Amino acid sequence: KQVELTEGVYSSRGGPCYETVSELRGLLLLGADAVGMSTAHEALVASYCGMSVLAIALITNKSVIEYDSDFYPNHEEVIETANKRAQVLEDLVTEFAVRVSQQQDKVDANNNSN
């Protein structure tokens, strides 16, 4: 099963609120590809605690970077997108866990044969 993955720069803001046009424009200038209210804070604390970190973010709404836009981010869009993509995200995480486990089994088998 193919899943479209995109690598990019994730910026985190405090929440819970949607970003303003000015904030989004500033983040674009700084090189951000996506912005959210979570992931980065948790990853930062885990890293500080000496943990290795892998983050997967599900982008659930479009950013509005025009002041005169008729479109505004809303909670319904976030919930709808999350519900539509939940199974894909679950499958991705499951496949990742299986592959990590298989790789660890290979490492363990190699270490036990020495």
N, C-alpha and C positions, 0 to 999 in steps of 0.2 A: 504494500500500500504506500503510495507516494504522498508525502506531506510537504507542502511548500514551507520552507524555513528561510528566514531572512536574518542575516547577521547585521547588526548595526549598533549605534550608540544609544543607550537607554538613559534618559534623564529622569530623575525622580523629584517630585515636588511634594510638599505637605498636602494633606487633604483633610477631610473629604470635600473636594470641590473640583470643578473643571477649571482648566487653565484659561487665563485671559488671552486675548489676541496679542497683547504686548509681551506677555510671558512667553508665548509660543514663538513669536518672532525672535525674541532674544535667544531662546534655546536653539532655534534654527541657525542663528548666527554663530553660536558656540559649537555647532556641529552635531546637535542631537537629531536622531532619526525618529525617536519615539519618546513619549513621556507618560509617566504614570504616578500613582500614589504609593506603590509598594515595590517589592522586589529589591530595589537598590538599598533601602534602609536595612532590611533583613540581611542581605548579602554583606553589607559593610560590617555589621555587628558580628556575623559569623566569621568573617575574615579576620577581624580584630581578635576573635577568640581562637584563632589558629586553625580554623576549619577550611577545607577546600570547598569552593562554592561553584555550583552550576546553576544558572538562572534561566528559566524559560518564561517568557511573558506572552500572554495572549492579548493582542491589541484588539480592543473591543469597540472603539469609536474613532471617528475621523476628527482631526484637529481643524478648527476654524481659525484661519489666519488673516481673514479680511474683516475689517470693521463693519462693512455694509452688507455682510452675508445674510441671507434669509434662513440659513441653516444654523442651528445651535446644537451642541452636544446635549444629550438627554439620557436619563437613566434607562428609559425603555430600550434605546438603541444598545446600550451596554448589556442589559439582560438578554435581549434577543440574540445578539452576537455570541455571547458566552454560551447560551443554550445550544445554538447551532454548532458551535465548535467544541463543545465539551467532550464528545466521544473521540474526536480527532486528537485532542490533547491527552485524553486518557490513554489512547492507543500509543501515542508517541512516548509517553512516560513509561508505559509498560514495556514497550520494545527496548527502550533505553536501559531499563532495569535488567531485562533478560540479557542483553548484550554485555552489560557490565558484569553480571554474574558469570556468564560464560567465559569472559576474559579472565576473571578472578580464578575460576576453576582451572584454566590453562596455566596461570601463574603458580597456583598451589601445586598442581601436578608436576610442573617443572621443578619447583623447589623441593618436592618430596623425592624426586628421582636423583637428586644430587647428593 
